[in-house]
Amino acid sequence: MSNRSKRYLEAVEKYEREKKYEAKEAIGIAKDLASANFDETLEVAANLGVNPKHADQNVRGTVVLPNGTGKDVTLLVFAKGEKAREAEEAGADFVGAEDLAEKIEDGWLDFDLAIATPDMMSVVGKLGRILGPKGLMPNPKAGTVTFDLEQSIKEFKAGKLEYRVDKNGVIHVPFGKASFDNEDLVENFKTLLDTLVRERPAAAKGRYLRTVTVSSTMGPGVRIEPSSVMTLIGR
């Protein structure tokens, strides 16, 4: 705590840090604790009862938040010919093939998401060592390897998110901005957690939602009682 900012320490004093709150209340507290001079992002961290070392417990997928994320997504598309034109017309920020791959190999990574048509994966595959660690590698399970570029670009621009459990069994996902109305944040949170619960691997044993915490970019974490999440999503 000694290395924390004065703003952070003041925020911690405004709620009971060890208490597990009901989901809606926790989201409201996290929103109120966002005091930076920019519009902070609210994020949920969910510790799941899975072992990511086993392929059948590697939780990964996408979700479309009903109220978006509040973030402008810079989207890159690997495509050629007619598909490249389709991507440009659909609103992709960068479109190319080998030329983009060369820029990335030279260290350029000024984008938030990469999509590729299946026929471009021979080019994109060589970038795995660069894009993989950054979470930017196109993947069919995430909907980022597809020929349906128009629909995919539209969804990601509107707030579609990819989620993936890390090596510790935790998923970190943004679900809106502090400037959002409480109702919109709760709706986004509900959609996200409902998706995670529905995607519970059959191989997962015991308690699935172990811990759930929400926080703003610069704020402290607010703990949520997992049972209140189940109540919120109607399970």
Sequence and secondary structure as in RCSB ss.txt:
>XXXX:A:sequence
MSNRSKRYLEAVEKYEREKKYEAKEAIGIAKDLASANFDETLEVAANLGVNPKHADQNVRGTVVLPNGTGKDVTL
LVFAKGEKAREAEEAGADFVGAEDLAEKIEDGWLDFDLAIATPDMMSVVGKLGRILGPKGLMPNPKAGTVTFDLE
QSIKEFKAGKLEYRVDKNGVIHVPFGKASFDNEDLVENFKTLLDTLVRERPAAAKGRYLRTVTVSSTMGPGVRIE
PSSVMTLIGR
>XXXX:A:secstr
 TTS HHHHHHHTTS TT  B HHHHHHHHHHT  SSS  EEEEEEEES  TTSGGG  EEEEE TT  S    E
EEE  HHHHHHHHHHT SEEESHHHHHHHHTT    SEEEE GGGHHHHGGGHHHHTTTT    GGGT B S HH
HHHHHHHHTEEEEE  TTSEEEEEEEETTS HHHHHHHHHHHHHHHHHT  TT  S SEEEEEEEESSS  EEE 
HHHHHHHTT 
